[in-house]
Amino acid sequence: MTVMRTAFASAVLAVSVGANAAAADESHHAELTALSIGSFTTLDHAKRDDRYGVAEAEIVRIWPARKDGVWFYQEQALLGYDAADLDPAMKDRPYFARVIHSREVEPGVVKRTVHKLKSPDEARGAWRREAPLENLSAADLEDSECEITVQRVAENFWRSESERCPNAYKGASYALSFGVVTKNEYANWDRGFTDDGRHVWGPASGGYIFKRKQ
């Protein structure tokens, strides 16, 4: 099991883009959508490696009537670094609250843009609602500054890679994001770099592994 977990984490970098040669059809975007929606936690990962905190992610679909792709709302909160002493109240203080626009540009290739909300307080906790963000629209979003490409490797297995995204956190100039999405887990590795390529934030050893809760 440990070997399998290690292989999953390292797959963020190791999976070849050329491996996504599986036959493509219109169901591919629906497959990725189903894999993406849900409640996820890094609790198991944090128990195995105390360098990682316990984060929880809530990802829900919004605006289902739109015909320009699929839209999601995602919140992530850090509950603490000690798996035995977590603060559930942090769930209501997410460090990440974004709208994601996902569209298939060719069979097995999806482009995603990540948007901040102009009034984020209106959206906080929206994943708990029956119709999340029903009173908001794309006009309530900030313009996206970069794009993420998500490619199908095999059935229920996708990998993602971002462009250089502008980022000023801790003196960074840009951020890079790599990810893997499978049926019951996803790994996400975000890091910030200076202009000369110096790593200034984000885990150095690999991404966080989120396991599906439900």
MIZAZA-461030 format. One line per 8 residues: number of its first residue (from 1); for each residue y, z, x of N, C-alpha, C. Coordinates in steps of 0.1 Angstrom, whole numbers, plus 5000, padded with zeros to 4 digits. Example, Ala and Ser with C-alpha at 12.3 -4.5 7.8 and 13.67 -1.06 7.14 Angstrom:
2
1 = 4943,5078,5132,4955,5078,5123,4967,5078,5132 | 4978,5071,5128,4989,5071,5137,5000,5079,5129
END
This chain:
214
1 = 4988,5000,5008,5000,5000,5000,5013,5000,5009 | 5012,5008,5020,5024,5008,5028,5027,4995,5034 | 5016,4988,5038,5017,4974,5044,5024,4965,5034 | 5019,4966,5021,5025,4957,5011,5039,4960,5009 | 5043,4973,5009,5057,4976,5007,5066,4971,5018 | 5061,4973,5030,5068,4968,5042,5070,4953,5041 | 5059,4946,5037,5060,4931,5036,5070,4927,5026 | 5071,4935,5014,5080,4931,5004,5095,4933,5009
9 = 5098,4944,5016,5111,4946,5021,5115,4935,5031 | 5106,4932,5040,5109,4922,5050,5110,4908,5045 | 5105,4906,5033,5105,4893,5027,5119,4888,5024 | 5129,4898,5023,5142,4894,5021,5147,4884,5031 | 5142,4885,5043,5146,4875,5054,5135,4865,5057 | 5123,4869,5055,5112,4861,5060,5107,4849,5051 | 5110,4850,5038,5105,4839,5029,5113,4826,5032 | 5105,4816,5034,5111,4803,5037,5117,4796,5025
17 = 5129,4790,5026,5135,4783,5015,5126,4771,5011 | 5119,4765,5020,5110,4754,5017,5098,4757,5010 | 5095,4770,5008,5083,4774,5001,5083,4772,4986 | 5095,4769,4980,5096,4768,4966,5092,4755,4961 | 5081,4750,4964,5076,4736,4961,5068,4736,4948 | 5068,4747,4941,5060,4748,4928,5066,4738,4918 | 5058,4733,4909,5063,4724,4899,5073,4731,4890 | 5084,4724,4887,5096,4730,4880,5096,4724,4866
25 = 5101,4733,4857,5104,4729,4843,5115,4737,4838 | 5118,4735,4825,5130,4741,4819,5128,4756,4817 | 5116,4761,4819,5113,4775,4817,5117,4784,4829 | 5120,4778,4840,5123,4785,4852,5135,4795,4851 | 5146,4790,4845,5157,4799,4843,5154,4810,4834 | 5146,4807,4823,5142,4818,4814,5133,4828,4822 | 5125,4824,4831,5116,4833,4839,5125,4842,4847 | 5135,4837,4854,5144,4845,4862,5152,4855,4853
33 = 5156,4850,4842,5163,4859,4833,5155,4871,4829 | 5142,4868,4825,5133,4879,4821,5131,4889,4832 | 5130,4884,4845,5127,4892,4856,5140,4901,4859 | 5151,4896,4856,5164,4902,4860,5168,4914,4851 | 5165,4913,4838,5169,4923,4828,5160,4935,4828 | 5167,4947,4827,5159,4959,4827,5166,4971,4834 | 5159,4982,4834,5163,4994,4841,5155,4996,4854 | 5162,4998,4865,5155,4998,4878,5160,5011,4886
41 = 5151,5015,4895,5154,5027,4903,5149,5025,4918 | 5156,5031,4927,5151,5031,4941,5144,5044,4945 | 5140,5052,4935,5134,5065,4937,5122,5064,4947 | 5113,5056,4944,5101,5055,4953,5105,5051,4967 | 5114,5042,4968,5119,5038,4982,5125,5049,4989 | 5133,5057,4982,5140,5068,4988,5130,5079,4993 | 5119,5081,4985,5109,5091,4989,5102,5087,5001 | 5100,5073,5003,5093,5069,5015,5102,5068,5028
49 = 5116,5067,5025,5125,5065,5037,5138,5072,5033 | 5140,5084,5040,5152,5092,5036,5165,5086,5041 | 5165,5074,5047,5177,5068,5051,5184,5061,5038 | 5176,5060,5028,5181,5053,5015,5183,5064,5004 | 5193,5062,4997,5196,5070,4985,5189,5066,4973 | 5190,5074,4962,5184,5070,4949,5195,5064,4941 | 5194,5051,4939,5203,5043,4931,5195,5038,4918 | 5203,5037,4907,5197,5032,4895,5206,5020,4891
57 = 5199,5010,4885,5206,4998,4881,5202,4995,4866 | 5212,4991,4858,5210,4987,4845,5215,4973,4843 | 5207,4964,4839,5210,4950,4838,5207,4945,4824 | 5217,4941,4816,5215,4936,4803,5221,4922,4801 | 5216,4915,4791,5222,4902,4788,5233,4904,4778 | 5244,4896,4780,5255,4896,4772,5258,4882,4767 | 5266,4881,4756,5271,4868,4751,5260,4858,4749 | 5249,4861,4742,5238,4852,4741,5241,4839,4734
65 = 5251,4838,4727,5255,4826,4720,5261,4815,4729 | 5266,4819,4740,5272,4809,4749,5262,4799,4754 | 5267,4787,4756,5258,4776,4760,5260,4771,4774 | 5268,4779,4782,5271,4775,4796,5263,4783,4806 | 5251,4786,4803,5242,4794,4812,5239,4808,4806 | 5235,4817,4814,5232,4831,4810,5242,4840,4816 | 5246,4850,4808,5255,4860,4813,5249,4874,4813 | 5251,4882,4823,5246,4895,4824,5257,4905,4826
73 = 5255,4918,4822,5263,4929,4827,5254,4938,4835 | 5259,4942,4847,5251,4951,4856,5259,4963,4860 | 5253,4974,4859,5259,4987,4865,5249,4993,4875 | 5254,4998,4886,5246,5005,4895,5253,5018,4899 | 5245,5029,4899,5250,5042,4903,5241,5049,4913 | 5248,5057,4922,5240,5064,4932,5239,5079,4927 | 5227,5083,4925,5224,5097,4920,5223,5107,4931 | 5222,5103,4943,5221,5112,4954,5211,5107,4965
81 = 5210,5115,4976,5202,5111,4987,5190,5120,4989 | 5189,5131,4981,5177,5140,4981,5170,5137,4968 | 5158,5131,4969,5151,5127,4957,5147,5139,4948 | 5147,5151,4954,5144,5163,4947,5156,5170,4940 | 5168,5165,4943,5180,5171,4938,5190,5161,4935 | 5188,5154,4924,5197,5143,4919,5207,5148,4909 | 5218,5140,4908,5228,5144,4898,5229,5133,4887 | 5222,5136,4876,5222,5126,4865,5236,5122,4860
89 = 5246,5131,4862,5260,5128,4857,5266,5116,4865 | 5260,5113,4877,5266,5102,4885,5262,5088,4878 | 5253,5089,4868,5250,5076,4861,5262,5071,4854 | 5272,5079,4850,5284,5075,4844,5295,5072,4853 | 5292,5072,4866,5302,5069,4876,5297,5058,4885 | 5295,5046,4880,5288,5035,4887,5297,5031,4899 | 5291,5027,4910,5298,5021,4921,5299,5006,4920 | 5291,5001,4911,5290,4986,4909,5290,4984,4894
97 = 5300,4976,4889,5300,4972,4875,5306,4958,4874 | 5297,4949,4872,5301,4935,4873,5294,4926,4862 | 5300,4915,4859,5295,4905,4850,5290,4894,4859 | 5277,4889,4856,5271,4878,4864,5269,4866,4856 | 5273,4855,4860,5271,4842,4853,5260,4834,4860 | 5250,4831,4854,5238,4825,4860,5235,4811,4853 | 5234,4801,4861,5232,4787,4855,5222,4780,4864 | 5213,4772,4858,5203,4764,4866,5210,4751,4869
105 = 5210,4747,4882,5217,4735,4886,5207,4724,4889 | 5194,4728,4891,5183,4718,4893,5171,4727,4891 | 5159,4720,4888,5147,4728,4886,5144,4738,4897 | 5143,4751,4893,5140,4761,4903,5151,4765,4912 | 5164,4761,4909,5175,4765,4917,5186,4769,4907 | 5190,4782,4909,5200,4788,4900,5212,4792,4909 | 5224,4790,4904,5237,4794,4910,5242,4806,4902 | 5246,4816,4909,5252,4828,4902,5266,4831,4908
113 = 5275,4835,4899,5288,4840,4903,5289,4854,4898 | 5295,4863,4906,5297,4877,4903,5312,4880,4900 | 5315,4886,4889,5329,4888,4884,5332,4902,4882 | 5343,4907,4887,5349,4920,4883,5355,4919,4870 | 5356,4930,4863,5363,4930,4850,5378,4934,4852 | 5387,4928,4844,5401,4931,4845,5403,4945,4841 | 5396,4950,4831,5397,4964,4826,5383,4970,4826 | 5378,4975,4838,5364,4979,4839,5361,4991,4830
121 = 5371,5000,4827,5368,5011,4819,5363,5007,4805 | 5367,4996,4800,5362,4991,4787,5348,4987,4787 | 5342,4985,4799,5328,4980,4800,5319,4992,4804 | 5324,5002,4810,5315,5012,4816,5306,5018,4805 | 5293,5018,4808,5283,5023,4799,5279,5013,4788 | 5283,5001,4789,5281,4990,4779,5266,4987,4778 | 5258,4990,4789,5244,4987,4788,5236,4995,4778 | 5243,5006,4773,5237,5015,4763,5239,5009,4749
129 = 5248,5000,4747,5251,4995,4734,5242,4984,4729 | 5241,4982,4716,5232,4972,4710,5237,4958,4714 | 5250,4956,4714,5256,4943,4717,5266,4945,4728 | 5262,4946,4741,5271,4949,4752,5282,4939,4753 | 5294,4944,4755,5306,4936,4758,5309,4926,4747 | 5305,4929,4734,5307,4919,4724,5322,4917,4721 | 5330,4926,4724,5345,4925,4722,5352,4919,4734 | 5345,4915,4744,5351,4909,4756,5346,4895,4757
137 = 5353,4887,4766,5349,4873,4768,5351,4870,4783 | 5348,4858,4787,5350,4853,4801,5365,4854,4805 | 5374,4854,4795,5388,4856,4798,5392,4869,4803 | 5383,4879,4801,5385,4893,4806,5380,4895,4820 | 5375,4885,4826,5369,4886,4840,5379,4881,4851 | 5378,4887,4862,5384,4882,4874,5377,4870,4879 | 5384,4861,4886,5377,4849,4892,5367,4854,4902 | 5356,4847,4903,5346,4850,4914,5351,4844,4927
145 = 5348,4852,4938,5352,4847,4951,5341,4841,4959 | 5329,4841,4954,5318,4835,4961,5306,4832,4952 | 5296,4826,4957,5285,4821,4949,5272,4825,4955 | 5262,4828,4947,5248,4832,4952,5239,4821,4947 | 5230,4817,4956,5220,4807,4952,5206,4814,4951 | 5200,4813,4940,5187,4819,4938,5176,4808,4936 | 5166,4808,4944,5156,4797,4945,5142,4803,4941 | 5135,4795,4934,5121,4799,4930,5112,4796,4941
153 = 5104,4806,4945,5094,4804,4956,5080,4802,4950 | 5077,4809,4940,5064,4808,4933,5066,4814,4919 | 5056,4815,4911,5057,4821,4898,5061,4835,4899 | 5071,4839,4892,5077,4853,4892,5081,4857,4906 | 5085,4848,4914,5090,4852,4927,5102,4843,4931 | 5113,4850,4933,5126,4842,4936,5132,4849,4948 | 5140,4841,4956,5148,4847,4967,5162,4842,4965 | 5172,4850,4970,5186,4847,4968,5193,4849,4981
161 = 5204,4842,4982,5213,4843,4994,5227,4839,4990 | 5237,4847,4994,5250,4845,4991,5258,4836,5001 | 5269,4831,4997,5278,4826,5007,5285,4838,5015 | 5294,4835,5024,5302,4846,5030,5312,4850,5019 | 5311,4862,5014,5320,4866,5003,5331,4875,5009 | 5344,4872,5006,5355,4880,5011,5353,4894,5008 | 5355,4903,5018,5352,4917,5016,5360,4925,5027 | 5368,4935,5022,5376,4943,5031,5371,4957,5033
169 = 5360,4961,5027,5355,4975,5028,5352,4979,5042 | 5357,4990,5046,5355,4996,5060,5358,4986,5071 | 5368,4978,5069,5373,4969,5079,5366,4955,5080 | 5357,4953,5070,5350,4940,5070,5359,4929,5066 | 5354,4917,5070,5361,4904,5066,5353,4897,5056 | 5340,4899,5056,5331,4892,5047,5318,4900,5045 | 5312,4897,5034,5299,4903,5031,5288,4892,5029 | 5276,4896,5032,5264,4887,5030,5254,4895,5021
177 = 5248,4888,5012,5238,4894,5004,5225,4886,5004 | 5214,4892,5006,5201,4886,5005,5192,4894,4995 | 5183,4887,4988,5175,4894,4978,5162,4887,4975 | 5153,4895,4969,5140,4890,4964,5138,4896,4950 | 5134,4888,4941,5131,4892,4927,5117,4889,4924 | 5109,4899,4920,5096,4897,4915,5094,4903,4901 | 5082,4904,4897,5079,4908,4883,5084,4922,4880 | 5081,4932,4889,5084,4946,4887,5093,4952,4897
185 = 5098,4944,4906,5107,4950,4917,5117,4939,4921 | 5128,4944,4926,5137,4935,4934,5143,4942,4946 | 5145,4935,4956,5151,4940,4968,5165,4934,4970 | 5174,4942,4974,5188,4937,4975,5194,4943,4988 | 5199,4934,4997,5204,4938,5010,5218,4932,5011 | 5228,4941,5010,5242,4937,5011,5247,4944,5024 | 5255,4936,5032,5261,4941,5044,5275,4934,5046 | 5283,4942,5053,5297,4937,5056,5299,4935,5071
193 = 5306,4925,5074,5308,4921,5088,5323,4918,5091 | 5327,4920,5103,5340,4916,5108,5340,4901,5111 | 5352,4896,5114,5353,4882,5118,5344,4878,5130 | 5343,4887,5139,5334,4884,5151,5320,4887,5149 | 5316,4890,5136,5301,4893,5134,5296,4907,5135 | 5305,4916,5137,5301,4930,5139,5298,4936,5125 | 5286,4943,5124,5281,4949,5112,5289,4962,5110 | 5296,4964,5098,5303,4976,5096,5299,4984,5084
201 = 5292,4978,5075,5287,4986,5064,5274,4980,5058 | 5266,4988,5051,5253,4983,5046,5242,4987,5055 | 5230,4989,5049,5219,4993,5058,5215,4983,5068 | 5212,4988,5080,5209,4979,5091,5194,4974,5091 | 5185,4982,5085,5171,4980,5086,5165,4973,5075 | 5172,4969,5064,5166,4962,5053,5173,4966,5040 | 5170,4959,5029,5176,4962,5017,5170,4973,5009 | 5177,4977,4998,5172,4987,4989,5161,4980,4980
209 = 5150,4987,4977,5140,4982,4968,5141,4989,4955 | 5144,4982,4944,5145,4987,4931,5132,4984,4923 | 5127,4994,4917,5114,4993,4909,5118,4994,4894 | 5111,4985,4886,5114,4985,4872,5110,4999,4866 | 5119,5005,4858,5116,5017,4850,5110,5013,4837 | 5115,5003,4831,5110,4999,4817,5113,4984,4815
END
